[in-house]
Each structure stands twice: as structure tokens, then as C-alpha cells.
Amino acid sequence: MKGSVANAPTEVRVLAQAEADVPPGDRWLSTREAAVLRDMRFEARRRDWRLGRWTAKAAVRAWLRMEGVADVREVEILAAPDGAPEAFLSGVTAGVTLSISHRAGHALAAVGPPGLALGCDLEAVEPRSPAFVRDYFTEAERAAVESAPADARAALANLLWAAKEAALKARRTGLREDTRSVEVEAPAAPPGGEWTPITVRQAAGGRALFGWWSYADHWVRAVITDQPTPPPHDPAAAG
């Protein structure tokens, strides 16, 4: 059964999952997905990959309004040549844009309409060393972190990092590109649990990217696109 995309043109939907949400076994993987998993040697990598794929499948199925369809294998999540995830439905492109992030047993997937440049990132708030900030942040970003109150520094550093990773995913380059090639406009104070708008610019003065981020329960989430969108549709935030 094929679903239909009935969402607003610029809407982005997000879904968060944890390892406990992933079904046991691998029968929910397609033949091609199972072949990818078999080639992975390290158990930690296998767990992360399964979690990311399950989260992405669930997010795509929700976007396509396929929640009542029993065979999860009908939706496949495969890597494009540049490494970005792409969704297929019964072997044909699903007509969506997709981004995945996972960290410490948690995952986030963002889904949007075709043609939208989209990236998401999920980070646990943890200390970032001065060397990390110096090596990966622009001068303005470093100044923002260094001038922040000591008790807010880790949150701000991780907010900036999440937005940078999401922006590079939206550009389909990921960490192959210098993280200083994009610059995040640091907020005066970290956002709360609600989605808060954010702007990311190319450090050399290129056009802006747009997006949203949130910070709650020691976790940071960022969603970046190449055009303005409403706040992400987030079932967790909706209660």
C-alpha cells in the first residue's frame, strides 16, 4: 500500500526514538537493508544503525500516513552515493527528504517534502573542551561560548555544534566539509523545550539557512532547511 503526501509544502516532521523502541530481531529490515547490516563488524555501530533506520522508517511511514500498514519492510532507508539517507517505497523513491541523527541510545529523524534541503542533529549536552571549540567553531562562535556564563557554556557549545552538523547535512556534505564554513547566530540565552528559530550562514557571506532548535532534559535538537518553515511538527512536544 502506498501512502500519499498530504502535508503543507514547507512542513517538516520530526520523530524521536530510543533503543527500547526498536523491535527485536531484524525481520523489519528489507533485503537490501539487512545486507548493509551484515557488513557491519562492530556491535555498537550495528545498534546505532538499527536505531537510526527504525526511527527513519517510522518517521517516513507517519509522513506518508502508512501507520496502519503492517509490513515495515515496504519502506527502505538506503544511503545515497554522498552518504545522505534516502527513503524508498516498494523499491521506488518515496518522494520525501530525510535526515537522521543518533547519539547515546537516542535517535531523531526529520522528514520534509522533496526538493527541500534538510538536516537534523541530536546531541547530549556535555562539556566541550577549549580545543574542540577552537578547532571547529568560527571566531564569532568561539567568542560567544567563551563569554557565556560558566554554567551555560556546555549547553551553548552543544547547541552551536548541533546546528552546524544539521546545516552540513542539509548541504549533503556532512563532516567532510569544514565545520567553520557555516556560522551559527548564537542566541542571547539557550532556548527552552519549545522550538526556537535559528539562522545559519555560510561563513564567507553566503545565503542563510533557516531552522529551529530546542534544548530540554540535557538534550539538544536542531533542524535546518534551505527555506523558512514553520516549527517542526513534533509528536513529543504535542504531548
C-alpha positions in Angstrom: 0.0 0.0 0.0 1.4 3.4 -0.9 0.6 6.5 1.2 0.2 10.0 -0.2 2.0 13.1 0.9 -0.8 15.4 2.2 1.3 17.8 4.2 2.0 21.6 3.7 4.8 22.2 1.1 7.3 23.5 3.7 6.3 21.4 6.7 8.9 19.3 8.5 8.1 16.5 10.8 10.4 15.0 13.4 10.3 11.8 15.4 12.5 10.8 18.4 13.0 7.2 19.4 15.3 5.3 21.8 16.9 1.8 21.7 13.9 0.4 23.6 11.6 1.3 20.7 13.5 -0.8 18.2 11.8 -4.2 17.6 13.8 -7.3 18.5 15.3 -9.2 15.6 15.8 -7.9 12.0 12.7 -9.0 10.2 11.6 -5.4 9.8 14.6 -4.7 7.6 14.3 -5.1 3.8 16.6 -7.5 2.0 18.9 -4.6 1.0 18.9 -3.1 4.5 19.8 -6.5 6.0 22.7 -6.8 3.6 24.1 -3.5 4.8 23.8 -4.5 8.4 25.6 -7.8 7.8 28.6 -5.9 6.6 29.0 -4.1 9.8 31.6 -5.6 12.2 31.2 -3.6 15.4 28.2 -4.2 17.6 27.9 -0.5 18.7 27.8 0.6 15.1 25.2 -2.1 14.4 23.0 -0.8 17.3 23.2 2.8 16.2 22.4 1.9 12.6 19.4 -0.2 13.5 18.1 2.6 15.8 18.5 5.2 13.1 16.9 3.1 10.5 13.9 2.2 12.7 13.4 5.8 13.6 13.6 6.9 10.0 11.2 4.2 8.8 8.7 5.2 11.5 9.0 8.9 10.6 8.6 8.3 6.8 5.6 6.0 7.4 4.0 8.7 9.6 4.6 11.3 6.8 3.1 9.0 4.2 0.2 8.1 6.6 1.1 4.5 6.5 0.9 3.7 10.2 -1.8 1.1 9.6 0.4 -0.9 7.1 1.8 -4.0 8.7 4.9 -4.6 6.6 7.5 -2.1 7.7 9.9 -3.6 5.1 7.9 -1.8 2.4 9.8 1.4 3.4 13.5 1.2 2.9 16.2 3.7 4.1 19.3 3.4 2.0 22.4 5.6 1.7 22.8 7.8 -1.4 26.3 8.0 -3.0 27.1 11.1 -0.9 26.1 9.2 2.3 22.8 11.0 2.9 19.8 8.8 3.7 17.1 8.3 1.1 13.7 6.7 1.5 12.2 4.2 -0.9 8.7 2.8 -1.0 8.3 -0.6 -2.6 11.6 -0.1 -4.4 10.7 3.4 -5.8 11.7 6.7 -4.3 9.3 7.7 -1.6 9.2 11.4 -2.6 10.4 12.8 0.7 13.6 14.4 2.0 15.1 12.7 5.1 17.7 13.3 7.7 18.8 11.1 10.6 20.8 11.6 13.8 21.6 9.3 16.7 23.5 9.7 19.9 23.9 7.6 23.1 21.0 5.3 22.5 18.6 8.0 21.2 17.7 9.0 17.6 16.0 11.8 15.7 14.6 11.7 12.2 13.3 14.7 10.2 11.2 14.3 7.1 10.2 17.0 4.6 8.9 17.4 1.1 11.0 16.6 -2.0 13.4 19.4 -3.0 13.8 20.7 0.5 17.4 20.8 1.7 17.1 19.3 5.2 19.4 18.3 8.0 18.8 17.4 11.7 21.1 16.7 14.6 20.7 15.4 18.2 23.3 16.0 20.8 23.6 15.2 24.5 24.7 18.3 26.5 28.3 17.5 27.6 31.4 19.6 28.2 33.3 20.6 25.0 37.0 21.3 25.5 38.6 24.6 24.6 40.5 22.7 21.9 37.2 21.5 20.4 35.7 25.0 20.3 38.9 26.4 18.9 39.2 23.7 16.1 35.6 23.5 14.9 34.0 26.9 15.7 34.3 30.2 13.9 35.8 33.2 15.6 32.3 34.7 16.4 31.1 31.3 17.7 34.2 30.9 19.9 33.7 34.3 21.4 30.0 33.5 22.2 31.0 30.3 24.0 33.9 31.9 25.9 31.8 34.8 27.0 28.9 32.7 28.2 28.4 32.1 31.9 30.2 29.0 33.1 27.0 27.1 33.8 25.6 27.8 30.3 28.8 27.2 28.3 28.3 23.5 27.7 24.7 24.0 26.6 25.6 26.8 24.2 28.6 24.8 22.7 26.4 21.8 22.0 23.6 24.0 20.6 26.1 25.5 18.1 27.5 22.1 17.3 24.1 20.6 16.6 23.1 23.4 14.3 26.4 23.2 12.4 26.0 19.4 11.9 22.4 19.8 10.8 23.4 22.6 8.4 26.2 20.4 6.8 23.7 17.6 6.5 21.3 19.9 4.7 24.2 20.8 2.3 24.7 17.0 1.9 28.4 17.3 2.8 28.3 16.3 6.5 31.6 16.5 8.3 33.6 16.1 5.1 33.2 19.9 4.9 35.0 22.2 7.3 32.6 23.0 10.2 33.8 26.6 10.1 32.3 27.0 6.6 29.0 27.7 8.3 28.4 30.1 11.2 25.5 29.9 13.6 24.0 33.0 15.1 24.3 32.4 18.8 21.3 33.1 21.0 21.5 35.5 23.9 20.3 32.6 26.0 19.8 28.9 25.3 16.3 28.1 24.0 13.9 26.1 26.2 12.0 23.0 25.4 9.9 24.8 22.7 11.3 25.0 19.2 13.1 28.3 18.8 14.1 29.8 15.4 17.8 29.8 14.4 19.8 31.2 11.4 22.9 29.7 10.0 25.1 31.5 7.4 27.9 30.5 5.2 31.0 31.9 6.9 32.1 33.6 3.7 28.9 35.6 3.4 26.8 33.1 1.6 23.0 32.9 1.8 21.3 32.0 5.0 20.0 28.6 6.1 16.9 28.5 8.3 15.8 26.3 11.1 14.8 25.5 14.6 16.4 24.1 17.8 15.3 23.1 21.2 17.0 22.2 24.5 15.4 20.1 27.2 16.4 17.4 29.6 20.1 17.7 28.7 19.4 17.1 25.0 19.7 19.5 22.1 17.9 19.1 18.8 18.4 21.1 15.6 16.6 21.1 12.3 18.0 23.2 9.4 16.5 23.8 6.0 17.3 26.0 2.9 14.0 27.8 3.2 11.8 29.2 6.1 9.5 26.6 7.6 7.0 26.5 10.5 8.3 24.9 13.7 8.8 21.1 13.2 5.7 19.0 13.8 6.8 17.1 16.9 4.6 14.5 18.4 6.6 14.6 21.7 6.0 18.3 22.1 2.4 17.9 21.2 2.0 15.6 24.2 
